[in-house]
């Protein structure tokens, strides 16, 4: 739903929170590794510090992102010349990845040959 490129601090947590669409923020559950900055930004009822229980899914997504988006690998020819291009490439990948996974699990597409 949202992402933020930056440091793991209060400013980064605020950037992540603001990247989530406003209509989703009201009902969102945020699973984190318990970093204090997240607790300061996310509402207590929505913030779920889970440690490795839920964050392993996020680590898996990070690994998939690194594997499929060459510009995130050190010393590559696919580097971004600007932060904006870097951000847009990541955004494109995340949208594509979410759509493909949604189609895999949505009942409409299960019996379809799309």
The 8 nearest C-alpha neighbors of each residue, nearest first, counted from 0:
[[1, 19, 2, 20, 18, 23, 94, 93],
 [2, 0, 19, 18, 15, 3, 20, 16],
 [1, 3, 15, 18, 4, 0, 19, 14],
 [2, 4, 15, 14, 5, 11, 18, 1],
 [5, 3, 2, 6, 86, 11, 14, 15],
 [6, 4, 11, 3, 7, 10, 14, 8],
 [5, 7, 11, 8, 4, 10, 9, 12],
 [8, 6, 11, 5, 12, 9, 36, 10],
 [7, 9, 11, 36, 10, 6, 12, 37],
 [10, 8, 36, 12, 11, 13, 37, 40],
 [9, 11, 13, 12, 8, 14, 6, 7],
 [10, 12, 14, 8, 13, 9, 6, 7],
 [11, 13, 9, 15, 14, 10, 37, 16],
 [14, 12, 16, 10, 15, 11, 17, 9],
 [13, 15, 11, 17, 12, 16, 3, 18],
 [14, 16, 3, 12, 18, 13, 2, 17],
 [15, 17, 13, 14, 18, 19, 12, 41],
 [16, 18, 14, 19, 15, 13, 20, 21],
 [19, 17, 1, 15, 16, 2, 14, 20],
 [18, 20, 1, 17, 16, 0, 24, 21],
 [21, 19, 23, 22, 24, 18, 0, 17],
 [20, 22, 24, 23, 19, 25, 17, 18],
 [21, 23, 20, 24, 25, 26, 19, 27],
 [22, 24, 21, 20, 25, 26, 27, 19],
 [25, 23, 27, 21, 26, 22, 19, 20],
 [24, 26, 23, 27, 22, 21, 45, 28],
 [27, 25, 24, 23, 28, 45, 22, 21],
 [28, 26, 24, 23, 25, 29, 45, 46],
 [27, 29, 45, 46, 30, 26, 47, 44],
 [28, 30, 46, 47, 45, 27, 31, 41],
 [31, 29, 47, 48, 49, 46, 28, 53],
 [32, 30, 48, 33, 49, 47, 29, 54],
 [31, 33, 50, 48, 34, 49, 54, 51],
 [32, 34, 48, 31, 35, 50, 49, 37],
 [33, 35, 36, 37, 32, 38, 31, 48],
 [36, 34, 38, 37, 33, 39, 9, 8],
 [37, 35, 9, 39, 8, 38, 34, 12],
 [38, 36, 40, 39, 35, 12, 34, 41],
 [37, 39, 35, 36, 40, 41, 46, 34],
 [38, 40, 36, 37, 41, 35, 9, 42],
 [41, 39, 37, 38, 13, 12, 36, 42],
 [40, 42, 38, 46, 37, 39, 43, 45],
 [43, 41, 45, 44, 46, 40, 38, 39],
 [44, 42, 46, 45, 41, 38, 47, 39],
 [45, 43, 42, 46, 47, 28, 41, 29],
 [44, 46, 28, 42, 43, 29, 27, 47],
 [47, 45, 29, 43, 41, 44, 42, 28],
 [46, 48, 30, 29, 49, 31, 45, 28],
 [49, 47, 33, 31, 32, 30, 50, 46],
 [50, 48, 52, 47, 32, 31, 53, 51],
 [49, 51, 32, 52, 48, 33, 54, 31],
 [50, 52, 54, 53, 55, 49, 32, 31],
 [51, 53, 50, 49, 54, 55, 56, 32],
 [54, 52, 55, 51, 56, 49, 30, 50],
 [53, 55, 57, 51, 56, 52, 58, 31],
 [56, 54, 58, 57, 53, 51, 59, 52],
 [57, 55, 59, 54, 58, 53, 60, 52],
 [56, 58, 60, 54, 59, 55, 61, 53],
 [59, 57, 55, 61, 60, 56, 62, 54],
 [58, 60, 56, 62, 57, 61, 55, 63],
 [59, 61, 57, 63, 58, 62, 64, 56],
 [62, 60, 58, 64, 59, 63, 57, 65],
 [61, 63, 59, 65, 64, 60, 66, 58],
 [64, 62, 60, 66, 65, 61, 67, 59],
 [63, 65, 61, 67, 62, 66, 68, 60],
 [66, 64, 62, 68, 63, 71, 67, 61],
 [67, 65, 63, 64, 68, 62, 69, 72],
 [68, 66, 64, 65, 69, 63, 92, 62],
 [67, 69, 65, 70, 64, 66, 71, 92],
 [70, 68, 71, 72, 77, 67, 65, 66],
 [69, 71, 78, 77, 72, 68, 79, 75],
 [72, 70, 69, 65, 68, 73, 78, 64],
 [71, 73, 70, 69, 75, 65, 74, 68],
 [74, 72, 75, 71, 70, 78, 69, 76],
 [73, 75, 72, 76, 78, 77, 70, 71],
 [76, 74, 77, 73, 78, 72, 70, 69],
 [75, 77, 78, 74, 70, 69, 79, 73],
 [78, 76, 70, 75, 69, 79, 71, 72],
 [77, 79, 70, 76, 75, 80, 71, 69],
 [80, 78, 85, 81, 84, 70, 77, 82],
 [79, 81, 78, 84, 82, 85, 83, 77],
 [80, 82, 83, 84, 79, 85, 86, 78],
 [83, 81, 85, 84, 86, 79, 80, 87],
 [82, 84, 86, 81, 85, 87, 79, 88],
 [85, 83, 87, 81, 86, 82, 79, 88],
 [84, 86, 82, 88, 79, 83, 87, 81],
 [85, 87, 83, 89, 84, 88, 82, 90],
 [88, 86, 90, 84, 89, 85, 91, 83],
 [89, 87, 91, 85, 90, 86, 84, 92],
 [90, 88, 92, 86, 87, 91, 93, 85],
 [89, 91, 87, 93, 88, 92, 86, 94],
 [92, 90, 88, 94, 89, 93, 87, 95],
 [91, 93, 89, 95, 90, 94, 96, 88],
 [94, 92, 96, 90, 95, 91, 97, 89],
 [93, 95, 97, 91, 96, 92, 98, 90],
 [94, 96, 92, 98, 93, 97, 91, 99],
 [95, 97, 93, 99, 94, 98, 92, 100],
 [98, 96, 100, 94, 95, 99, 101, 93],
 [99, 97, 101, 95, 100, 96, 102, 94],
 [98, 100, 102, 96, 101, 97, 95, 103],
 [101, 99, 103, 97, 102, 98, 96, 104],
 [102, 100, 98, 104, 103, 99, 105, 97],
 [101, 103, 99, 105, 100, 104, 108, 98],
 [104, 102, 100, 101, 105, 99, 109, 108],
 [103, 105, 101, 102, 106, 100, 109, 108],
 [104, 106, 102, 107, 108, 101, 103, 109],
 [107, 105, 109, 108, 104, 110, 102, 103],
 [108, 106, 105, 109, 110, 111, 102, 104],
 [107, 109, 111, 106, 110, 102, 105, 103],
 [108, 110, 106, 111, 107, 105, 103, 104],
 [111, 109, 108, 112, 107, 106, 113, 105],
 [112, 110, 108, 113, 109, 107, 106, 102],
 [111, 113, 110, 108, 109, 107, 102, 103],
 [112, 111, 108, 110, 109, 102, 107, 103]]
